[in-house]
Amino acid sequence: MAQRLHLVFGGELVDPQKTAFKDVSNIHIVGMFPDYASAHSA
């Protein structure tokens, strides 16, 4: 079975309806998590 990791990160979007970040140098990396539940909690 394949292992899945969940990467949680955040930053300001140009438009909330799209996926382009305003300033990619200012993206905050929260971490990588082994499952959806722990990623969602973060």
C-alpha positions as CSV (number, residue, x, y, z in Angstrom):
1,M,0.0,0.0,0.0
2,A,1.2,3.5,-0.8
3,Q,2.0,5.9,2.0
4,R,0.3,9.2,1.9
5,L,1.6,12.4,3.5
6,H,-0.4,15.6,4.0
7,L,1.4,18.9,3.6
8,V,-0.2,21.8,5.4
9,F,0.9,25.3,4.4
10,G,-0.6,28.8,4.2
11,G,-0.2,32.2,2.7
12,E,-2.2,35.0,1.1
13,L,-3.9,34.3,-2.2
14,V,-4.3,36.8,-5.0
15,D,-7.9,35.7,-5.3
16,P,-9.6,33.3,-2.8
17,Q,-11.3,31.6,-5.8
18,K,-7.9,30.6,-7.3
19,T,-4.7,29.0,-6.2
20,A,-2.1,31.7,-7.0
21,F,-0.2,33.2,-4.0
22,K,0.4,36.9,-3.7
23,D,4.0,36.4,-2.3
24,V,5.4,32.9,-2.6
25,S,8.4,34.0,-0.5
26,N,6.0,34.5,2.4
27,I,4.3,31.0,2.4
28,H,4.2,29.5,5.9
29,I,4.9,25.7,6.1
30,V,3.0,24.1,9.0
31,G,4.3,20.6,8.4
32,M,3.8,17.1,7.0
33,F,1.4,14.8,8.6
34,P,0.7,11.0,8.3
35,D,-3.1,11.3,8.0
36,Y,-5.9,13.8,7.2
37,A,-7.1,14.1,10.8
38,S,-3.8,15.3,12.2
39,A,-3.2,17.6,9.2
40,H,-6.7,19.1,9.7
41,S,-6.0,19.6,13.4
42,A,-2.8,21.5,12.6
